[in-house]
């Protein structure tokens, strides 16, 4: 049976956009620009540790805790470098500010194969389109810089929503923004729990983007799996 869809919502990171290089490499390049040598692999490990600790302490970019998402990220970057042995506070601040801004541009991101074409074709079929992403408020700008923003009627980040996927409230907000019932909407994302299962929990349809070689989730019927973004069109054409 053809789905009677009116709204498509999209995850961004690793669904539409991905990082051009691992975080450790960008951070190491920034350190080099300040005359400091640190191994990218060490920085990647430090980043995972700093990011994980910050998320546990201040979930969703410090929402409701008196912390701006900018300050949240600046602290993560500084702590990443500290864990890798750098202590000079003025250098840490300079690097953190620079990296915060670099990740806000097309400088560090690239579109996944088929992203732009698939979004254009979905728009052409007359769907309303929205982003639902666990991201801070830089996302609007990143999507503009990567020339994807014009495809969407709205961009809903977890920072704006005040809650993160898989919380049902972020999907409920998206449905209100799209002006549709859950069964008239489908979500596309790469994360089983935060995207696929969370959207279904509120009564939406959903599709799981799964790159070749990723482990299969047994609960996902094959017709809900997208080997590439281009596979979506056959499933949603009106």
Buried (B, 14 or more C-beta within 10 A) or exposed (E): EEBEBBBBBBBBBBBBBBBEEBBBBBBBEBBEEBEBEBEBEBBBBBBBBBBEBBBEEBBBBBBEEEBBBBBBBBBBBBBBBBBBEBEEEEBBEBBBBBBBEEBBBBEBBEBBEBBBEBBEBBBEEEBBBBBBBBBBBBBBBBBBBBEBBEBBBBBBBBBBBEBBBBBBEBBBBBBEBBEBEBEBBBBBBBBBEBBBBBBBBBBBBBBBBBEEEEEEBEEBEEEBBBEBBBBBBEBBEE
